[in-house]
Amino acid sequence: MFFSHKVNDEGVTRSLIKLLSRHTENVRFSISEQITRGSPWRKSIAQQLTDAKFLVLVFTDPHANWGWCLYESGFFDALSQVSKPSSRIWCLHHAATSPPSPLADLQSIPAKTQDVEQWLRELFKETEQTKSEFIDDIPTLAEEICRLFSVDQKPLYSQRFVKIKANSALISPDDLHGDAVVEGDNQLMSEVFGTFNQKTNWHAVKEHFRTFRNSSDVNITTLKEISNAIYCVAKHAIVRPIQGIVFVAQGPKRYRPILSTAKQVTEDEIECDIMFVEEAGGHLQNIPKSSEALLTAIRMATRIRWEIVRPFAPNVRCLARADARQLRVDLQTCLNNVFLEAGFRGNFSTTDLLNAFDDSDKDKLLDIVEKWNDTYPKIWRGIGFTDTRETFGEAPDGPMTPQDVLLLRAALQELEILNRDFLSMAVARGQLLIQRELRANIGIDPD
């Protein structure tokens, strides 16, 4: 019995063989790992397949490349058509997946107790197992085999990306040919490039970005960076990291494009994978914690003012009436982005922030923090999230109630006042600390 499997599934396959060998007699199990190192492995595998009466394909991750295993199965099937009519191929697979299409007409064994029991009885009959203890142990053996396939190996997470196919005879480092192909998954293509197809072209991408006045300059500049990176690939030059970001429509959602892989697919065409990673900002380095906390807080407050207060506070009623769900999604994105930056890429500790101020200002700052802790949950409740620790789920659908609109409007007005008060004192304090640093650096007494 020959077992065909991927390298990553060697452990599962060996465990499967171990279970079967304990419950059978006069059956020889073989896998490619048994081939002596240094020997001609293709010839050895062909011999094992020729000698085998049965082949078991251990099929796990349906998204992996199964080319070699399918070759082994096809080779064995061809042998059975010519010289081994009684040979059999079985495909053992996770209950939630299906065997590969080239083997769809062969017998598949989903890892369910009843199906595996039936397979074992068939296998025992084919291999003439007569011991009663082997037959009696089939239910237990089937359960143990099913446990080997208990994990569905579908990807838990995969970063979204687009493929860009471009002519490698690029003339300008700042722009691709208009007919360069951009393709990716439907959601990303729709969200970023405004197309409901999986494929568009470079010219259409630029025209789409130009329709958004507030973000077009940034997005077009980022396209130049992407073009430059692909140009460097084509010219075999050093590829520098892409610094720009791509806004979704007018924002606030944004992505940072990253050139992950590139390959020459034809003599005059290259193909590049560009990952799109949701962007939430950058962090500060090599400065005192108190100063870092202050500058991070100023950056957060500045983003809150321009990304939340100014676009939303005066317009809550109109925005809620026009498209309540879009209002919720935009506010959700803005708030999450600001605090992702603070939590993961910056330094925002209330203690460190207090240490950046003199004692005379600490009470005023603590008063702002206490009011903020009351206002922040109100904003989330206004857009339909009752738990401020769980804010990354789907935004509620449907219209907003008058109570929701009143709550959100009042909370954003409170936020506007708190934001103004904090920026006034924080910017003044930051200016003072920087002036002290500059004076100290040139030898002037900071006092």
VEXDREN-2710 file (C-alpha; in Angstrom, 1 decimal):
% VEXDREN-2710
k/r/px/py/pz
1/MET/0.0/0.0/0.0
2/PHE/1.6/3.3/-1.2
3/PHE/0.8/6.6/0.6
4/SER/0.9/9.7/-1.5
5/HIS/1.2/12.9/0.5
6/LYS/2.6/16.4/0.7
7/VAL/5.8/17.1/2.7
8/ASN/3.8/19.0/5.3
9/ASP/1.6/16.0/5.9
10/GLU/4.4/13.5/6.6
11/GLY/3.5/13.5/10.3
12/VAL/-0.2/12.7/9.6
13/THR/0.7/10.1/7.1
14/ARG/3.2/8.3/9.4
15/SER/0.6/8.3/12.2
16/LEU/-1.9/6.9/9.8
17/ILE/0.5/4.1/8.7
18/LYS/1.3/3.4/12.4
19/LEU/-2.4/3.0/13.2
20/LEU/-3.0/0.7/10.2
21/SER/0.1/-1.4/10.8
22/ARG/-1.0/-2.1/14.4
23/HIS/-4.4/-3.4/13.2
24/THR/-3.3/-5.4/10.1
25/GLU/-1.0/-8.3/9.1
26/ASN/0.8/-9.1/5.9
27/VAL/0.5/-5.6/4.5
28/ARG/3.6/-3.5/3.5
29/PHE/3.2/0.2/3.8
30/SER/5.5/2.5/1.8
31/ILE/6.0/6.3/1.5
32/SER/8.6/8.3/-0.4
33/GLU/10.5/9.1/2.8
34/GLN/11.6/5.4/2.9
35/ILE/13.8/5.9/-0.2
36/THR/17.5/5.6/0.6
37/ARG/19.2/9.0/0.4
38/GLY/21.3/9.4/-2.8
39/SER/19.3/6.9/-4.8
40/PRO/17.4/7.9/-7.9
41/TRP/14.2/8.8/-6.2
42/ARG/12.0/9.2/-9.3
43/LYS/12.9/5.6/-10.3
44/SER/12.4/4.4/-6.7
45/ILE/8.9/6.0/-6.5
46/ALA/7.9/4.5/-9.9
47/GLN/9.0/1.1/-8.6
48/GLN/7.0/1.5/-5.3
49/LEU/3.9/2.4/-7.4
50/THR/4.5/-0.5/-9.7
51/ASP/4.7/-2.9/-6.7
52/ALA/1.7/-1.5/-4.9
53/LYS/-1.8/-2.9/-5.1
54/PHE/-3.4/0.1/-3.3
55/LEU/-2.7/3.8/-3.3
56/VAL/-4.0/6.1/-0.5
57/LEU/-3.8/9.9/-1.2
58/VAL/-3.7/11.8/2.0
59/PHE/-5.5/15.0/0.9
60/THR/-5.5/17.9/3.3
61/ASP/-5.2/21.6/2.3
62/PRO/-7.2/22.1/-0.9
63/HIS/-5.4/25.4/-1.6
64/ALA/-2.0/23.8/-1.8
65/ASN/-0.2/22.7/-4.9
66/TRP/-1.0/18.9/-5.4
67/GLY/0.8/18.5/-8.7
68/TRP/3.3/15.8/-7.7
69/CYS/0.7/13.8/-5.7
70/LEU/-1.7/13.9/-8.7
71/TYR/1.2/12.7/-10.9
72/GLU/1.7/9.7/-8.5
73/SER/-2.0/9.0/-8.5
74/GLY/-2.2/9.3/-12.3
75/PHE/0.8/7.0/-12.8
76/PHE/-0.7/4.4/-10.5
77/ASP/-4.1/4.7/-12.3
78/ALA/-2.4/4.2/-15.6
79/LEU/-0.7/1.0/-14.3
80/SER/-4.0/-0.3/-13.1
81/GLN/-5.6/0.2/-16.5
82/VAL/-2.8/-1.9/-18.1
83/SER/-1.6/-4.6/-15.7
84/LYS/-3.4/-4.3/-12.3
85/PRO/-7.1/-4.2/-12.8
86/SER/-7.8/-5.2/-9.2
87/SER/-5.7/-2.3/-7.8
88/ARG/-7.5/0.6/-5.9
89/ILE/-7.0/4.3/-5.2
90/TRP/-8.5/5.8/-2.1
91/CYS/-8.5/9.5/-1.2
92/LEU/-8.6/10.3/2.5
93/HIS/-9.6/13.9/3.1
94/HIS/-11.1/16.3/5.7
95/ALA/-14.9/16.0/5.9
96/ALA/-15.3/19.6/4.9
97/THR/-13.3/19.4/1.7
98/SER/-13.5/17.5/-1.6
99/PRO/-10.8/15.6/-3.4
100/PRO/-9.0/17.2/-6.3
101/SER/-11.0/17.3/-9.5
102/PRO/-8.7/14.8/-11.4
103/LEU/-9.7/12.2/-8.8
104/ALA/-13.3/13.2/-8.5
105/ASP/-14.4/9.9/-10.1
106/LEU/-12.4/7.8/-7.7
107/GLN/-13.5/6.7/-4.3
108/SER/-13.1/9.4/-1.7
109/ILE/-13.1/8.8/2.0
110/PRO/-14.2/11.8/4.0
111/ALA/-12.9/11.7/7.6
112/LYS/-16.3/10.8/9.2
113/THR/-16.5/7.8/11.5
114/GLN/-19.1/5.9/9.4
115/ASP/-17.2/6.5/6.1
116/VAL/-13.9/5.5/7.5
117/GLU/-15.4/2.4/9.1
118/GLN/-16.8/1.3/5.8
119/TRP/-13.4/1.9/4.1
120/LEU/-11.6/-0.1/6.8
121/ARG/-14.0/-3.1/6.3
122/GLU/-13.4/-2.9/2.6
123/LEU/-9.6/-2.6/3.1
124/PHE/-9.6/-5.5/5.5
125/LYS/-11.5/-7.6/3.1
126/GLU/-9.2/-6.7/0.2
127/THR/-6.1/-7.5/2.3
128/GLU/-7.6/-10.7/3.8
129/GLN/-7.5/-9.7/7.5
130/THR/-9.1/-12.5/9.4
131/LYS/-8.3/-11.9/13.0
132/SER/-11.4/-11.1/15.0
133/GLU/-9.6/-8.5/17.2
134/PHE/-8.8/-6.5/14.1
135/ILE/-12.4/-6.5/12.9
136/ASP/-13.7/-5.7/16.4
137/ASP/-11.3/-2.7/16.6
138/ILE/-12.6/-1.1/13.4
139/PRO/-14.8/1.5/15.2
140/THR/-12.0/2.6/17.5
141/LEU/-9.5/2.7/14.7
142/ALA/-11.9/4.8/12.6
143/GLU/-12.2/7.3/15.3
144/GLU/-8.4/7.6/15.7
145/ILE/-8.0/8.1/11.9
146/CYS/-10.7/10.8/11.9
147/ARG/-8.8/12.6/14.7
148/LEU/-5.8/12.8/12.3
149/PHE/-8.0/14.8/9.9
150/SER/-9.8/16.9/12.6
151/VAL/-8.2/20.2/11.5
152/ASP/-9.4/21.8/8.3
153/GLN/-6.3/23.3/6.8
154/LYS/-8.0/26.1/5.0
155/PRO/-6.1/29.4/5.5
156/LEU/-7.2/31.2/8.6
157/TYR/-5.9/34.5/7.2
158/SER/-4.4/35.7/4.0
159/GLN/-3.3/39.3/3.3
160/ARG/-5.1/40.7/0.3
161/PHE/-3.1/41.6/-2.8
162/VAL/-3.4/42.5/-6.4
163/LYS/-1.3/41.3/-9.4
164/ILE/0.0/43.8/-11.8
165/LYS/1.2/42.5/-15.2
166/ALA/3.3/45.1/-17.1
167/ASN/5.5/45.3/-20.1
168/SER/9.1/45.0/-18.9
169/ALA/10.2/47.4/-21.6
170/LEU/9.3/50.4/-19.4
171/ILE/10.4/53.8/-20.5
172/SER/9.4/56.0/-17.5
173/PRO/10.2/55.1/-13.9
174/ASP/7.1/57.2/-12.8
175/ASP/4.3/55.5/-14.8
176/LEU/3.3/52.1/-16.2
177/HIS/1.7/51.7/-19.6
178/GLY/-2.0/52.4/-19.5
179/ASP/-2.8/48.8/-20.6
180/ALA/-0.9/47.2/-17.7
181/VAL/-3.3/44.7/-16.1
182/VAL/-4.4/45.0/-12.4
183/GLU/-6.3/42.1/-11.0
184/GLY/-7.2/40.8/-7.6
185/ASP/-10.1/39.6/-5.4
186/ASN/-13.5/41.2/-6.0
187/GLN/-13.8/43.0/-2.7
188/LEU/-10.4/44.7/-2.9
189/MET/-10.8/45.6/-6.5
190/SER/-14.2/47.1/-5.8
191/GLU/-13.1/48.9/-2.6
192/VAL/-9.8/50.4/-3.8
193/PHE/-10.1/50.6/-7.6
194/GLY/-13.9/51.1/-8.1
195/THR/-14.5/48.1/-10.4
196/PHE/-16.8/45.2/-9.9
197/ASN/-14.6/42.9/-12.0
198/GLN/-11.5/41.1/-10.9
199/LYS/-9.5/42.9/-13.6
200/THR/-8.9/46.4/-14.7
201/ASN/-6.0/48.4/-16.3
202/TRP/-3.6/51.0/-15.1
203/HIS/-5.2/53.9/-17.0
204/ALA/-8.6/53.1/-15.5
205/VAL/-7.1/53.0/-12.0
206/LYS/-5.7/56.5/-12.4
207/GLU/-8.9/57.8/-13.8
208/HIS/-10.8/56.4/-10.8
209/PHE/-8.4/58.0/-8.3
210/ARG/-8.8/61.4/-10.1
211/THR/-12.5/61.5/-9.3
212/PHE/-11.8/62.0/-5.6
213/ARG/-10.6/65.6/-5.0
214/ASN/-9.3/65.2/-1.5
215/SER/-7.3/62.0/-2.0
216/SER/-6.3/62.1/-5.7
217/ASP/-2.9/63.8/-5.2
218/VAL/-1.9/61.3/-2.5
219/ASN/-3.1/58.3/-4.5
220/ILE/-1.6/59.3/-7.8
221/THR/1.8/59.9/-6.0
222/THR/1.6/56.4/-4.5
223/LEU/0.9/55.0/-8.0
224/LYS/4.1/56.7/-9.1
225/GLU/5.9/54.9/-6.3
226/ILE/4.4/51.6/-7.3
227/SER/5.5/52.3/-10.9
228/ASN/9.0/53.1/-9.8
229/ALA/9.2/49.9/-7.8
230/ILE/8.1/47.8/-10.8
231/TYR/10.5/49.8/-13.1
232/CYS/13.4/48.9/-10.7
233/VAL/12.3/45.3/-10.9
234/ALA/12.3/45.4/-14.7
235/LYS/15.8/47.1/-14.7
236/HIS/17.2/44.7/-12.1
237/ALA/17.9/47.7/-9.8
238/ILE/17.5/48.1/-6.1
239/VAL/13.8/48.3/-5.1
240/ARG/13.0/50.8/-2.4
241/PRO/10.1/50.3/0.0
242/ILE/6.9/52.1/-1.1
243/GLN/6.3/54.9/1.3
244/GLY/2.9/56.1/0.1
245/ILE/-0.6/55.1/1.0
246/VAL/-3.8/54.6/-1.0
247/PHE/-7.0/56.1/0.3
248/VAL/-10.3/54.3/-0.3
249/ALA/-12.3/57.0/-2.1
250/GLN/-11.9/60.1/0.0
251/GLY/-10.9/58.1/3.1
252/PRO/-10.7/57.6/6.0
253/LYS/-9.8/54.0/5.2
254/ARG/-6.3/53.6/3.7
255/TYR/-3.9/50.9/2.6
256/ARG/-0.1/50.8/2.3
257/PRO/1.0/48.9/-0.8
258/ILE/3.9/46.5/-0.5
259/LEU/5.7/44.9/-3.4
260/SER/6.0/41.3/-2.2
261/THR/7.1/39.2/-5.2
262/ALA/7.9/39.8/-8.9
263/LYS/8.7/37.4/-11.7
264/GLN/9.3/37.4/-15.4
265/VAL/6.4/35.5/-16.9
266/THR/7.2/36.0/-20.6
267/GLU/10.1/37.6/-22.5
268/ASP/8.5/41.0/-22.4
269/GLU/6.1/40.8/-19.4
270/ILE/6.6/40.9/-15.6
271/GLU/4.1/40.1/-12.9
272/CYS/4.2/41.7/-9.5
273/ASP/2.2/40.9/-6.4
274/ILE/1.3/44.1/-4.4
275/MET/0.0/43.4/-0.9
276/PHE/-2.5/46.0/0.4
277/VAL/-2.1/46.3/4.2
278/GLU/-4.6/48.4/6.1
279/GLU/-2.6/51.4/7.4
280/ALA/-3.0/53.1/10.7
281/GLY/0.0/55.4/11.0
282/GLY/3.6/55.4/12.2
283/HIS/5.4/55.6/15.6
284/LEU/8.1/57.7/17.2
285/GLN/11.6/56.5/18.3
286/ASN/14.6/57.6/20.4
287/ILE/12.9/60.3/22.5
288/PRO/11.9/60.3/26.2
289/LYS/8.7/58.4/27.0
290/SER/6.9/61.5/28.3
291/SER/7.8/63.5/25.2
292/GLU/6.8/60.5/23.0
293/ALA/3.5/60.2/24.8
294/LEU/2.8/63.9/24.4
295/LEU/3.7/64.0/20.7
296/THR/1.7/60.8/20.0
297/ALA/-1.3/62.4/21.9
298/ILE/-1.0/65.5/19.8
299/ARG/-0.9/63.5/16.6
300/MET/-4.0/61.5/17.8
301/ALA/-5.8/64.7/18.7
302/THR/-4.9/66.3/15.4
303/ARG/-6.2/63.2/13.5
304/ILE/-9.3/63.3/15.6
305/ARG/-9.9/66.9/14.8
306/TRP/-9.4/66.6/11.0
307/GLU/-10.7/63.0/10.5
308/ILE/-13.6/62.9/13.0
309/VAL/-14.6/66.3/14.4
310/ARG/-14.5/68.5/11.3
311/PRO/-16.1/66.1/8.8
312/PHE/-18.7/64.5/11.2
313/ALA/-19.6/66.8/14.1
314/PRO/-21.5/69.5/12.1
315/ASN/-23.1/67.0/9.7
316/VAL/-24.4/64.1/11.8
317/ARG/-28.0/64.5/10.9
318/CYS/-27.5/64.9/7.2
319/LEU/-25.0/62.1/7.0
320/ALA/-27.3/59.8/9.0
321/ARG/-30.2/60.6/6.8
322/ALA/-28.2/60.1/3.5
323/ASP/-26.5/56.8/4.4
324/ALA/-26.5/55.7/8.0
325/ARG/-24.4/52.6/7.4
326/GLN/-21.7/54.6/5.6
327/LEU/-21.6/57.1/8.5
328/ARG/-21.1/54.2/10.9
329/VAL/-18.4/52.5/8.8
330/ASP/-16.5/55.8/8.3
331/LEU/-16.6/56.7/12.0
332/GLN/-15.7/53.1/13.0
333/THR/-12.7/53.2/10.6
334/CYS/-11.5/56.6/11.8
335/LEU/-11.7/55.7/15.5
336/ASN/-10.1/52.3/15.1
337/ASN/-7.3/53.7/13.0
338/VAL/-6.4/56.4/15.4
339/PHE/-6.3/54.1/18.4
340/LEU/-4.5/51.3/16.5
341/GLU/-1.8/53.8/15.8
342/ALA/-1.6/54.8/19.4
343/GLY/-1.8/51.2/20.8
344/PHE/0.5/49.4/18.4
345/ARG/2.8/51.9/16.8
346/GLY/3.0/54.8/19.2
347/ASN/3.2/55.3/22.9
348/PHE/0.1/56.4/24.7
349/SER/0.3/55.9/28.4
350/THR/-1.7/58.3/30.6
351/THR/1.1/58.2/33.2
352/ASP/3.8/59.0/30.6
353/LEU/1.5/61.8/29.2
354/LEU/1.1/63.3/32.7
355/ASN/4.8/63.3/33.2
356/ALA/5.2/65.6/30.2
357/PHE/3.3/68.4/32.1
358/ASP/4.1/70.5/35.1
359/ASP/2.1/69.8/38.3
360/SER/0.0/72.9/37.7
361/ASP/-1.4/71.4/34.5
362/LYS/-1.9/67.8/35.6
363/ASP/-5.3/68.4/37.2
364/LYS/-6.6/70.0/34.0
365/LEU/-5.3/67.1/31.9
366/LEU/-6.8/64.6/34.3
367/ASP/-10.2/66.4/34.0
368/ILE/-10.0/66.1/30.2
369/VAL/-9.1/62.4/30.4
370/GLU/-12.0/61.7/32.7
371/LYS/-14.5/63.5/30.4
372/TRP/-13.0/61.7/27.4
373/ASN/-13.6/58.3/29.2
374/ASP/-17.2/59.3/29.4
375/THR/-17.5/60.7/25.8
376/TYR/-15.7/57.9/24.0
377/PRO/-18.3/55.1/24.8
378/LYS/-21.1/57.4/23.8
379/ILE/-19.7/57.8/20.3
380/TRP/-19.6/54.1/19.9
381/ARG/-23.1/53.6/21.2
382/GLY/-24.3/56.2/18.8
383/ILE/-23.0/54.2/15.9
384/GLY/-24.3/50.9/17.3
385/PHE/-21.4/49.4/19.2
386/THR/-22.2/48.8/22.9
387/ASP/-18.7/47.4/23.9
388/THR/-15.7/49.6/23.1
389/ARG/-13.4/46.6/23.4
390/GLU/-15.2/45.0/20.4
391/THR/-15.2/47.5/17.6
392/PHE/-13.9/45.6/14.6
393/GLY/-17.1/43.7/13.7
394/GLU/-19.6/44.6/11.0
395/ALA/-21.2/48.0/11.5
396/PRO/-24.9/47.8/12.1
397/ASP/-27.1/48.1/9.0
398/GLY/-30.3/50.0/8.6
399/PRO/-31.3/53.6/9.5
400/MET/-30.3/55.3/12.7
401/THR/-33.0/56.1/15.3
402/PRO/-33.5/59.7/16.4
403/GLN/-32.1/58.7/19.8
404/ASP/-29.0/57.4/18.1
405/VAL/-28.5/60.6/16.1
406/LEU/-29.0/62.8/19.2
407/LEU/-26.6/60.7/21.2
408/LEU/-24.0/60.7/18.5
409/ARG/-24.4/64.4/17.8
410/ALA/-24.0/65.3/21.5
411/ALA/-21.0/63.0/21.9
412/LEU/-19.2/64.5/18.9
413/GLN/-19.9/68.0/20.2
414/GLU/-18.4/67.0/23.6
415/LEU/-15.5/65.5/21.6
416/GLU/-15.0/68.8/19.8
417/ILE/-14.7/70.8/23.0
418/LEU/-12.3/68.2/24.7
419/ASN/-10.2/68.1/21.5
420/ARG/-9.9/71.9/21.4
421/ASP/-9.0/72.1/25.1
422/PHE/-6.4/69.3/24.9
423/LEU/-4.7/70.6/21.7
424/SER/-4.5/74.1/23.1
425/MET/-2.6/72.9/26.2
426/ALA/-0.7/70.0/24.5
427/VAL/0.7/72.0/21.6
428/ALA/1.8/74.8/23.9
429/ARG/3.5/72.3/26.2
430/GLY/5.1/70.5/23.2
431/GLN/6.4/73.8/21.9
432/LEU/7.9/74.7/25.3
433/LEU/9.7/71.3/25.6
434/ILE/11.1/71.5/22.1
435/GLN/12.4/75.0/22.8
436/ARG/14.1/73.8/25.9
437/GLU/15.7/70.9/24.0
438/LEU/16.9/73.3/21.3
439/ARG/18.3/75.8/23.8
440/ALA/20.0/73.0/25.8
441/ASN/21.5/71.6/22.6
442/ILE/23.3/74.8/21.7
443/GLY/24.5/75.5/25.3
444/ILE/21.9/78.1/26.4
445/ASP/20.4/77.7/29.9
446/PRO/16.9/76.4/29.2
447/ASP/15.6/78.5/32.1
END
